[in-house]
Amino acid sequence: MAELGLVHWSSGNVSVRVGDRIVITPSGIPYQRLQPRQVAVLNLAGCGSSHRGEPSSEWRLHAALYRARPDVRAVVHTHSPAATAAACRGQLQAATHEARIFLGESIPVSKPAPPGSWELAHEVSRALAGGPVALVGGHGAVAVGETLERALALAVMLEEAARTAQALCVRSPGKEG
């Protein structure tokens, strides 16, 4: 995700559901330094194994999505620049045919809520409903899938859709309208 520009340092988080467990990136560890032994393992209530890393502060978001969406096996939460800007604006319309096919006509945006809170987890679950992606109001973006590869691909597509929308909004110098 860092190499793709979807996260910086230790922002964002990733999880995979394995049975009734969540394997999730740890809190505060830069992706370039992340070791397998630091990945946290939790159940859907947030209880985990003590010999692993401290789970991401957004574990509630992941747990809520897995409980609400049995079809979801992977969650990618990013703070990618263009998608985060769209989340702060509170809107993103898919401009290209490809974006509309994979992401939908209009990308849902959750109501803003404190990071790491159950309130945020519930708002994002509502925004995602049955879709593959959502913007996290004033915060970032989330993509879900049956596999980690699919969720990551959707996160990349979402960032690309947001960049395209930004480019369409840029006015040429000297032109009105």
HUTARA-V737520 format. One record per backbone hydrogen bond with DSSP energy under -0.5 kcal/mol. NH is the residue of the N-H (numbers start at 0). CO is the residue of the C=O. If there is no record, write none. Layout:
nh=NH co=CO
nh=NH co=CO
This chain:
nh=4 co=1
nh=5 co=0
nh=6 co=0
nh=9 co=7
nh=10 co=7
nh=12 co=76
nh=14 co=74
nh=15 co=22
nh=16 co=72
nh=17 co=15
nh=17 co=20
nh=20 co=17
nh=21 co=41
nh=22 co=15
nh=23 co=21
nh=23 co=39
nh=24 co=13
nh=26 co=53
nh=29 co=27
nh=30 co=8
nh=32 co=29
nh=33 co=29
nh=33 co=30
nh=37 co=34
nh=38 co=35
nh=39 co=23
nh=41 co=21
nh=42 co=46
nh=43 co=19
nh=45 co=42
nh=48 co=40
nh=51 co=48
nh=55 co=24
nh=58 co=55
nh=60 co=57
nh=61 co=57
nh=62 co=58
nh=63 co=59
nh=64 co=60
nh=65 co=61
nh=66 co=62
nh=67 co=63
nh=68 co=64
nh=71 co=68
nh=72 co=144
nh=73 co=144
nh=74 co=14
nh=75 co=142
nh=76 co=12
nh=77 co=75
nh=77 co=140
nh=78 co=5
nh=80 co=4
nh=83 co=79
nh=84 co=80
nh=85 co=81
nh=86 co=82
nh=87 co=83
nh=88 co=84
nh=89 co=85
nh=90 co=85
nh=93 co=104
nh=99 co=95
nh=100 co=96
nh=101 co=97
nh=102 co=98
nh=103 co=98
nh=103 co=99
nh=106 co=91
nh=109 co=134
nh=116 co=113
nh=120 co=116
nh=121 co=117
nh=122 co=118
nh=123 co=119
nh=124 co=120
nh=125 co=121
nh=126 co=122
nh=127 co=123
nh=128 co=124
nh=130 co=127
nh=133 co=141
nh=134 co=107
nh=135 co=139
nh=136 co=134
nh=137 co=86
nh=138 co=135
nh=139 co=135
nh=140 co=77
nh=141 co=133
nh=142 co=75
nh=143 co=131
nh=144 co=73
nh=150 co=146
nh=151 co=147
nh=152 co=148
nh=153 co=149
nh=154 co=150
nh=155 co=151
nh=156 co=152
nh=157 co=153
nh=158 co=154
nh=159 co=155
nh=160 co=156
nh=161 co=157
nh=162 co=158
nh=163 co=159
nh=164 co=160
nh=165 co=161
nh=166 co=162
nh=167 co=163
nh=168 co=164
nh=168 co=165
nh=169 co=165
nh=169 co=166
nh=174 co=171
